[in-house]
């Protein structure tokens, strides 16, 4: 059974997994969470409730069904925009290959896929293949929270402090709109190479402040 979610700020539905449990690229070489993941929104608030976790845990097994691709294509019949992973990540190459099949079979839907799995060489081929589809944008997520950019990425995203908004070209304006996308669709736009998101939440803002202060010393 297909179980999709709908994040409050998003203009579309999403297929997601449990945060961190399916995010092997969220940790650095020392086994510690990278800065961007330390303040992960998908580990706080409503994401902590069992009824919110349930469909994400269900999806971790459900995608392995032989009819999953066909079921997803049928489910997206009326969706014009779709986000993969408002929590979790493409932790399996086989999952990525199935997602490719879904995206290719739904040209009427514009797909946005944020990921950190580009760090692992075995994912490069399938991520490149996904990005070549005209209706798909795979955005490589930066580990940094002060505007660091993923080198060599065709499409990517980064997190910035509010004070940095004048130094970047394209900024998500959700922070000005009660955390909602509104009419904006830049994350799905293949003409936009980098999208910057303003860090939100006490934990994220504290990290950003501490890093800025450390650089200034």
GUVEX-909952 format. One record per residue: residue in three letters; x, y, z of N, C-alpha, C in turn. Coordinates in steps of 0.02 Angstrom, whole numbers, plus 50000, padded with zeros to 5 digits. Layout:
! GUVEX-909952
ALAXYZXYZXYZ;...
This chain:
! GUVEX-909952
UNK500424994050000500005000050000500445006350000;UNK500305010949955500675017149951500455021850007;UNK500935024450044500785029250098501205035550088;UNK500865040850069501205047250058501075051850116;UNK501475057050122501395061950175501325068850145;UNK501135073650185501055080550162501315085250216;UNK501935087550208502235092150255501845098750253;UNK501775101950310501375108050315501565113550267;UNK502215114550255502445120050212502425118450138;UNK502365112050121502435109950052501785110750011;UNK501855112249946501265112849903501075106149871;UNK501415100849893501305094349862501395088749912;UNK501275082749889501375076849931502095074449927;UNK502255069649971502935067149974502935059749994;UNK503465056349971503595049449993504215049750036;UNK504165047450099504715048550146504875042350187;UNK505455042750219505705037550264505885040750330;UNK506015036550379506185039150446506865042550445;UNK506905048650470507525052450472508065048850511;UNK508685049850491509285047050521509345039450512;UNK508795035750523508825028450514509005026650442;UNK508815030850395508945029550324509395034950294;UNK509805037950336510245043450314510975041950329;UNK511275036950296511975035250310512455040950296;UNK512265045450251512705051050235512635056950283;UNK512235056050335512135061450384512715061750434;UNK513165056750431513725056550478514395057550443;UNK514855060650479515525061850451515975055850463;UNK516605056550447517085050950453517185048650525;UNK516995052950572517065051250644516425048250672;UNK515925047650629515285044850652514835049950685;UNK515005056350679514595061650709514145064850656;UNK513565067150676513115070350630513435076650602;UNK513355077650536513615083850506513185089650530;UNK513445095750528513075101550554512355102150530;UNK512235101150466511555101850439511075096850468;UNK511325090950488510895085750515510805086050590;UNK511235089750624511165090450696510525094050714;UNK510315098550670509705102350683509125099950639;UNK509125093650621508615090950575507905091850602;UNK507485095150563506795096450582506395089950587;UNK506615084750550506235078550548506355074050609;UNK506695076650659506805072850721506465076450780;UNK506105081750765505775085650818505045086850800;UNK504685090250844503995092150831503555086150817;UNK503115086850767502635081550750502975075150725;UNK503585075750701503945069950675504085064750730;UNK504025066750792504155062150848503565057550863;UNK502975059250839502375055450856502335048950816;UNK502075043850848502035037150818501625037050754;UNK501095040950751500675040950691501025044250632;UNK501515048450645501905051650592502475046950571;UNK502765043450619503305038750604503055032650566;UNK502445030450581502175024250553502225023750477;UNK501985028650439502035027850365502755027750340;UNK503195031250374503905031350354504235024550367;UNK504055021450422504315014750437504005009650389;UNK503375010650373503035006250324503385006650256;UNK503555012650235503855013650169504535010250161;UNK504885009350217505545006250213505504999050188;UNK504954995850199504854989050174504414988950112;UNK503944993550108503454993450053503764994249985;UNK504294998249978504584999549912504884993249880;UNK504984988149920505294982049895504794977549858;UNK504154979249862503644975249828503734975649752;UNK503574970249718503654970049644503184974949609;UNK502614976549640502114980949609502174988149632;UNK502694989649671502754996349701502805001849648;UNK503205000849596503285005949544502615007349511;UNK502265002249491501615003049458501115006549504;UNK501125004649568500675007749616500835015149626;UNK501485016849627501685023849635501475027949574;UNK501565025249515501385028749453500625030149453;UNK500235025249474499505026149476499325031449529;UNK499675031349585499535036049639499675043249618;UNK500165044249575500365051049555499985053549494;UNK499445050349477499075051949416498875059349412;UNK498715062449469498495069449469498995074249501;UNK499595071849516500095076049549500525079649498;UNK500555086149502500975090049456501655091549486;UNK501705091649552502335092449587502385087049641;UNK502985084549652503075079249702503765079949733;UNK503805078949798504445078949833504585072049861;UNK505175069649847505405063449878505795065349941;UNK505645062049997506025062750058505975069650092;UNK505395071050123505385076750168505715074550233;UNK505865068150237506295065350290506595058850263;UNK507185057150286507525051150262507915052650198;UNK508195047350167508605048250107508605041850065;UNK508885042250005508905036349960509475031849984;UNK509345028050035509875024050066510075017850026;UNK509695016149975509825010149936509845011749861;UNK510335008949826510375009849753509755006749720;UNK509525001049745508934997849716508325002349723;UNK508275005849780507725010549789507785016249739;UNK508385018849730508505024249682508305022149612;UNK508455015949594508285013449527507525013049518;UNK507175011249572506445010949568506155017949563;UNK506445022549599506215029549596506305032149525;UNK506855030349494506975032249424506405029749380;UNK506205023549390505665020749349505015024649359;UNK504885026549422504275030449437504305037249402;UNK504865040649409504945047249379504885047149303;UNK505195042149273505175041549200504465040149176;UNK504085036549215503405034649195502885039949213;UNK503105045449245502635050849264502895057549238;UNK502945058449172503215064649144502795070749160;UNK502165069749180501725075349198501875078149268;UNK502285074449305502465076549374503175079049376;UNK503275084749410503955087349420504195084849488;UNK504745081249487505005078049548505625081849574;UNK505625082749640506205085749674506465080549724;UNK507115079049719507425074049762508035076949797;UNK507975078949861508565081149899508935075049926;UNK509595075149924509975069349948510685071049968;UNK510965066850011511675067150028512045060850004;UNK511685056449971511985050149951512495050849895;UNK512565056749868513085058049818513785056949846;UNK513845056649911514495055449943514755048449929;UNK514305043949912514495036949900514535035649824;UNK515095033549801515225032649729514715028149695;UNK514475023049730514015018349698513345021549679;UNK513195027549706512565030849690512635035749632;UNK513245037349612513365042449561512985041049496;UNK513035035049471512735033449406511985034449406;UNK511645031949457510915032449458510685039549473;UNK511055043249514510865050249527510945054449464;UNK511475053249426511585056749363511025054949314;UNK510835048749313510305046349269509635049749285;UNK509495050349350508885053749372508895061049350;UNK509465064349359509515071449343509445072849268;UNK509545067849227509485068749155508755068649132;UNK508315066249175507605066449158507365073649160;UNK506985075949110506775082949108506315085149164;UNK505995080449198505515082049251505795080649321;UNK506455079849326506765078249390507345082949407;UNK507365085049471507935088749497508185085149560;UNK508785082449556509095079449615509565084649644;UNK509395087349701509805092549732510255089549786;UNK510905090449776511385088149825511385092849885;UNK511245090149943511205094150004511885095150035;UNK512065101350049512705102950082512675100850155;UNK513235098750182513275096950253513325103150296;UNK513535108750266513655114850304513025118850318;UNK513085123650362512505127850381512655135250374;UNK513235136750345513425143750334513565145150260;UNK513155142150217513205143550145513705139450107;UNK513975134150136514445129850100514105126550040;UNK514445126249983514165123449922514485116749905;UNK514085112049880514335105549858514705106549792;UNK515355105449792515755106549732515585101549677;UNK515525104149617515395099849559514675097749549;UNK514225099849593513535097749588513165101949536;UNK512775098749494512375102349444511805106049479;UNK511495102649527510955105749567511105104249640;UNK511035109249682511185108149753510795112949797;UNK510885112249863510575116649911511045117649970;UNK510955123050005511365124450063510945128050115;UNK511195128250176510855131750230511265137850249;UNK510925143350262511265149650279510945152950340;UNK511325157050375511025161250428510625166850393;UNK510155169750427509755175150399510195180950376;UNK510735182050411511185187650394511545186750328;UNK511515180750300511875179250237511455180150175;UNK510815181850181510355181650123510575186250065;UNK510935191550080511145196050027511755193549989;UNK512065188250015512675185749984512555179749938;UNK511935177449933511775171849890511255173849838;UNK511255170349782510825172249725510105170349734;UNK509975164049753509285161649759509155159149830;UNK508685162349864508525160549933507795158349938;UNK507685152749971507005150549986506685155650032;UNK506105158250012505775163550051505245160850100;UNK505275154350113504785151550159504825154750228;UNK505425157050247505505160150312505115166650318;UNK504915169450262504515175550261503765174050254;UNK503615167550247502925165550232502675160150280;UNK502835161150343502625156450396502865149350381;UNK503445148850349503735142250336503445138650277;UNK503035142050236502695138750180502975141050112;UNK502925136550063503175138049996502765143249960;UNK502105143349973501675147849936501675145949862;UNK501775150849818501775149549746502475147949720;UNK502975148249763503665147049741503785139649724;UNK504165138449670504335131649649505075131149630;UNK505495135349658506195135449638506555128749650;UNK506345124949700506685118649715506615113649658;UNK506075114249618505955109849561506235112649496;UNK506515118649499506715122349439507415120449416;UNK507475117449358508125115249333508565121049309;UNK508285127049307508685132949289509025136049350;UNK508865133449410509155135949472509665130949499;UNK510315132449494510825127649516510885126849591;UNK510795132349629510875131949701510305135649737;UNK509995132249784509475135449826509735135849897;UNK509675141649927509895142649997509285142950042;UNK509315139150096508775139250145509015142550209;UNK508615147150235508795150450298508685145550355;UNK509205144550395509155139850451508625142050501;UNK508245137250526507725138950574507745134050632;UNK507455135950687507475131850747508035133950792;UNK507935133450858508425135650907509095132050900;UNK509075125450888509695121550883510105123650823;UNK509785124550766510135126450705510435133550712;UNK510045138150738510275145050745510865145450794;UNK510845141350846511395141250894512035138850861;UNK511985133550821512565130950784512865136250738;UNK512425139550702512655144650654513015150350691;UNK512735152350746513025157850785513715155850811;UNK513775149750836514405147450863514945146850809;UNK514745144550749515225143950694515465150750669;UNK515005155450666515175162250645515655165450695;UNK515515164350758515935167150812516635164050810;UNK516665157450795517305153950793517735156550735;UNK517415157950678517775160650620518035167550634;UNK517655171450672517845178350687518435178850735;UNK518545173650774519095173850824519775173450789;
